[in-house]
Amino acid sequence: MAPEPTRIAVSEFKATCLKLLEQVRCTGSPVLVTKRGEPIAMVVPPPPPRVHPSWLGLGAATGRIVGDIVSPVVAEGEWEAAAP
């Protein structure tokens, strides 16, 4: 469950804006800014950064083995250079 936001008047928010933004960043608790008791804005922490995987290994587990991988690809006698 998300933490309950801290309620703060807009005048106090204006006076302590940088401190409150740092508090939100460090604690992850949102701050609800009010004007005459009515909510006008909510300061919430940003979502966690997306971790981009390295391009190395992106094709892992995508290949398929089709047929025999041990025997030669060409039939015996098809290569002239291989003939005795």
C-alpha positions in Angstrom: 0.0 0.0 0.0 1.3 3.5 -0.9 2.4 5.7 2.0 -0.1 8.4 3.1 0.9 11.8 1.6 2.1 14.6 3.8 -0.3 17.6 3.6 1.3 21.0 3.3 -0.1 24.5 2.6 0.9 26.1 -0.7 2.6 29.0 1.2 4.7 26.6 3.2 5.5 24.6 0.1 6.7 27.8 -1.6 9.0 28.6 1.3 10.5 25.1 1.6 10.1 23.7 -2.0 13.7 22.5 -2.5 13.8 20.8 0.9 10.5 19.1 0.3 11.5 17.9 -3.2 14.7 16.3 -1.6 12.5 14.7 1.1 10.2 13.2 -1.6 13.3 11.9 -3.5 14.9 10.3 -0.4 11.8 8.9 1.3 9.5 8.1 -1.6 6.6 9.6 0.4 4.4 11.9 -1.6 3.5 15.5 -0.5 0.0 16.9 -1.0 0.0 20.6 -1.6 -3.2 22.3 -0.4 -4.8 25.8 -0.8 -7.3 26.7 1.9 -7.5 23.0 2.8 -8.3 21.9 -0.8 -5.7 19.7 -2.6 -4.2 21.5 -5.6 -1.1 19.4 -6.4 0.7 16.2 -5.4 4.5 15.8 -5.5 5.4 12.2 -6.0 8.8 10.5 -6.6 9.6 9.5 -10.2 9.3 5.9 -11.3 12.4 3.8 -11.0 14.6 4.1 -14.1 14.2 1.4 -16.7 17.3 -0.8 -16.9 18.2 -1.3 -20.5 19.9 -4.7 -21.0 23.2 -4.8 -22.7 23.1 -5.6 -26.3 25.4 -8.5 -25.6 23.4 -11.6 -25.1 20.1 -10.2 -26.6 19.9 -13.2 -28.9 20.4 -15.8 -26.1 17.9 -18.6 -26.0 16.5 -17.6 -29.4 18.3 -20.1 -31.7 17.0 -23.5 -32.7 19.0 -26.7 -33.6 17.5 -28.2 -36.8 18.9 -31.5 -37.9 22.3 -33.1 -37.1 24.9 -30.5 -35.9 27.8 -33.1 -35.8 28.0 -34.5 -39.3 29.4 -32.4 -42.2 27.0 -30.0 -44.0 27.8 -31.3 -47.5 27.6 -34.9 -48.6 30.9 -36.7 -49.1 32.4 -36.2 -52.6 30.7 -32.8 -53.3 33.9 -30.8 -52.7 36.5 -31.1 -55.4 39.3 -29.8 -53.0 38.5 -32.6 -50.5 38.8 -35.4 -53.1 42.1 -37.5 -52.9 
